[in-house]
Amino acid sequence: QVQLVESGGGLVQPGGSLRLSCRASEMIFRIWTMGWYRQAPGRQRELVARISHTANTNYTDPVKGRFTISRDNAKNTVYLQMNSLKPEDTAVYYCNAQLGTTAVYWGQGTQVTVSS
């Protein structure tokens, strides 16, 4: 069974940085599109960043220039480097794996809180 396990969340001051990691198991990682989504209280889950199996990336506008998604296929891991964090980045961040239109898996989520 596919498993996605996130780590790296926590409390950080505005302007600070965090790196999220998501390790995948029981899948041929290199062929999957991997993504990070987030959900703030009272809001819908939204895409933050996505990286394809060919390493093409895309980002939601509010994080462009501040966040970087990357993947290490040898480690079955996708990362989200978050710099210049703002209070509005506070949310639960979820790792996502997608193959085609029907195969989708989610991690359990990791809390990111940006506050002074």
Helices and strands as residue ranges (DSSP letters): E 3-7, E 10-12, E 18-25, G 29-31, E 33-39, E 46-51, E 57-59, G 61-63, E 67-72, G 73-75, E 77-82, G 87-89, E 91-99, E 103-106, E 110-114
